[in-house]
């Protein structure tokens, strides 16, 4: 058996998320079906993480194993693109070491959330439209509080099956581009719904409803009810995933 990484991008609008679900079509099952057709055998894949319903990925990584010899990986990527729907694209397929794992070997993930105050008839499905301007300095001041903590239970979806709610935040900041506000966050791992609930809480800071001490109280409560309302998934993008070089051949 050889192991391969698939690098792909997708628009999540038409999917119930990355992971196979009983109540809708997922990106994972769509890709597994395409791989099964080409390799002529059921081929399960393991993703680097789970994106929620409607969330997009400019880069997702998944691994699969196959006994098929002498794969032309460039041709495999082209064939996958030819049978996958228009909202999923394969960038490349590469061979990795047999023990490499798309999820557990990822050293970081980077997300961006896109907010706009302007009406845009072309990009409204990719940005979260809000009313009124936000205080960028206050949002960044509260985002900086994230670096003081490791336990982010307050931003996690309830009743998940993870063993720990600890994460290492590496980057967390807002920038403004005209009428748009873009939040970038990078961490070694993320909890279910974590980015969307952090953004919702930071929006309260941008509207003057909480300050830095209030942000600390939210995190220290370790209670999802203490944080702000989660923002919609359609404006969230998984932008990048990093790995150490030793897992690659």
C-alpha positions in Angstrom: 0.0 0.0 0.0 1.2 3.5 -0.8 -0.1 6.7 0.7 -0.9 9.9 -1.1 -1.8 13.4 -0.2 -4.5 15.2 -2.3 -4.4 19.0 -2.2 -7.8 20.4 -3.1 -10.0 23.5 -3.0 -13.8 23.7 -2.8 -16.7 26.0 -2.5 -18.7 24.7 0.4 -22.1 26.3 -0.4 -23.7 23.0 -1.7 -22.2 20.7 1.0 -23.1 19.8 4.5 -19.4 20.2 5.4 -16.2 18.2 4.8 -17.1 15.0 6.7 -19.6 12.4 5.6 -23.0 13.1 7.1 -26.3 11.1 7.0 -28.3 14.2 6.2 -26.6 15.7 3.2 -23.8 15.5 0.6 -20.3 16.1 1.9 -17.1 17.1 0.2 -15.4 13.9 1.5 -18.0 11.5 0.1 -17.9 13.3 -3.3 -14.2 13.0 -3.5 -14.3 9.3 -2.3 -16.8 8.5 -5.0 -14.6 10.0 -7.7 -11.5 8.2 -6.4 -13.3 4.9 -6.3 -14.4 5.3 -10.0 -10.8 6.0 -11.1 -9.1 3.4 -8.9 -11.9 0.9 -9.4 -12.0 0.1 -5.7 -13.7 1.8 -2.7 -11.1 4.3 -1.5 -11.7 6.1 1.9 -9.9 9.4 2.5 -8.9 11.2 5.7 -9.0 15.0 5.7 -6.8 17.4 7.6 -9.8 18.6 9.5 -13.6 19.2 9.3 -15.1 22.3 7.8 -18.7 23.0 8.8 -21.6 23.3 6.4 -21.1 26.1 3.9 -17.5 26.7 4.8 -15.0 26.9 1.9 -11.4 25.8 1.5 -8.7 27.3 -0.7 -6.6 24.5 0.5 -7.7 21.2 2.1 -5.4 18.2 2.3 -6.5 14.6 2.5 -4.8 11.3 2.4 -5.7 7.9 0.8 -4.0 4.5 0.4 -3.9 2.3 -2.7 -2.3 -0.8 -3.9 -2.4 0.4 -7.5 1.1 0.6 -8.8 2.8 3.2 -11.1 0.3 6.0 -10.6 0.8 8.9 -12.9 -0.1 11.5 -10.3 -0.5 14.4 -12.6 -2.9 12.4 -14.8 -4.8 11.2 -11.7 -5.3 14.8 -10.7 -6.6 15.7 -14.2 -8.9 12.8 -14.3 -10.3 13.7 -10.8 -10.9 17.2 -12.0 -12.8 15.9 -15.1 -15.3 14.0 -13.0 -15.7 16.1 -9.9 -18.3 18.9 -9.8 -17.3 22.4 -10.7 -17.2 23.5 -7.0 -14.3 21.0 -6.1 -10.9 21.3 -7.8 -7.8 19.2 -7.3 -4.5 21.0 -7.2 -2.1 18.1 -7.0 -1.7 14.5 -5.7 1.7 13.6 -4.2 3.2 10.5 -2.7 4.1 10.7 1.0 5.6 8.3 3.5 3.5 5.4 4.6 3.0 6.7 8.1 2.1 10.3 7.0 -1.3 11.5 8.3 -3.2 14.4 6.8 -4.8 15.3 10.1 -2.4 14.4 12.8 0.8 15.5 11.0 -0.6 19.0 10.2 1.4 21.5 12.3 -1.0 24.4 11.7 -4.2 25.6 10.0 -4.9 29.1 8.8 -8.5 30.5 8.4 -9.8 33.8 7.2 -13.2 35.3 7.7 -14.5 38.0 5.3 -16.9 40.7 6.5 -18.3 43.6 4.4 -20.3 46.7 5.0 -21.0 47.1 1.3 -23.7 45.6 -0.8 -22.1 43.4 -3.5 -24.3 41.5 -6.0 -21.4 39.3 -7.0 -19.7 38.3 -3.8 -22.6 38.3 -1.3 -22.3 34.5 -1.0 -18.7 34.7 0.1 -18.8 37.6 2.6 -20.8 38.3 5.7 -22.8 41.6 5.2 -23.2 43.7 8.3 -24.6 47.2 9.0 -22.3 50.0 10.2 -18.6 50.3 10.7 -16.5 48.5 13.3 -13.8 49.6 15.6 -10.7 47.9 14.2 -8.4 48.8 17.1 -10.8 47.3 19.7 -11.2 44.1 17.7 -7.5 43.7 17.5 -7.0 44.5 21.1 -9.4 41.7 22.0 -7.9 39.3 19.4 -4.6 39.8 21.2 -6.1 38.4 24.4 -6.4 35.0 22.6 -2.6 34.6 22.9 -2.8 34.6 26.7 -4.8 31.3 26.8 -4.8 27.7 25.7 -8.2 26.4 26.7 -10.9 27.7 24.3 -13.9 25.8 25.6 -16.0 28.9 25.4 -15.7 28.9 21.6 -16.3 25.2 21.1 -19.5 23.6 19.9 -21.0 21.6 22.7 -20.8 17.8 23.1 -17.9 17.2 20.8 -15.7 14.1 21.0 -12.3 15.8 21.4 -10.1 14.9 24.3 -8.9 18.4 24.9 -10.1 22.0 24.1 -6.5 23.3 24.3 -5.2 25.1 21.2 -2.1 27.1 20.4 -3.0 30.4 18.7 -0.2 31.6 16.4 -1.8 34.5 14.5 -5.0 36.4 15.2 -5.6 39.8 13.7 -8.0 42.0 11.7 -7.3 44.2 8.8 -9.5 46.6 6.9 -9.7 46.9 3.1 -12.1 49.6 2.2 -15.5 48.5 3.4 -14.2 45.0 4.2 -12.9 43.6 7.4 -10.8 40.4 7.2 -9.9 38.3 10.2 -6.9 35.9 9.9 -6.3 33.2 12.6 -3.7 30.5 12.6 -3.4 27.7 15.2 -2.0 24.2 15.6 -5.6 22.9 15.8 -9.2 24.3 16.0 -12.3 23.1 17.8 -15.7 22.7 16.2 -17.2 26.1 15.4 -14.3 27.8 17.1 -13.4 30.4 14.4 -17.0 31.4 13.8 -17.7 31.9 17.5 -14.4 33.9 18.0 -15.4 36.2 15.1 -18.9 36.6 16.6 -17.3 37.6 19.9 -14.8 40.0 18.4 -17.7 41.7 16.5 -19.1 42.6 19.9 -15.8 44.3 20.7 -16.0 46.1 17.3 -19.4 47.4 18.3 -18.2 48.5 21.8 -20.1 45.8 23.7 -17.0 44.2 25.3 -13.4 45.3 26.1 -10.2 43.3 26.7 -11.3 42.4 30.3 -14.6 41.3 28.9 -12.8 39.1 26.4 -10.8 37.5 29.3 -14.0 36.8 31.2 -15.5 35.1 28.1 -12.5 32.8 27.7 -12.1 32.1 31.5 -15.8 31.1 31.8 -15.2 28.0 29.7 -18.8 28.2 28.8 -20.1 28.5 25.2 -23.0 30.6 26.4 -20.5 33.3 27.5 -19.2 33.9 24.0 -20.9 35.8 21.1 -23.2 34.3 18.5 -21.4 32.3 15.8 -21.2 34.1 12.5 -22.5 32.4 9.3 -20.3 29.8 7.7 -20.5 31.1 4.1 -17.8 33.8 4.7 -15.2 31.4 6.3 -12.3 30.0 4.3 -9.7 27.4 5.2 -6.7 29.1 3.6 -3.6 27.0 4.4 -2.3 23.9 6.1 1.3 23.3 7.0 3.3 20.1 7.5 6.9 19.3 8.4 9.0 18.3 5.4 10.0 14.9 6.7 6.7 13.3 5.9 7.2 13.8 2.2 9.1 11.5 -0.1 
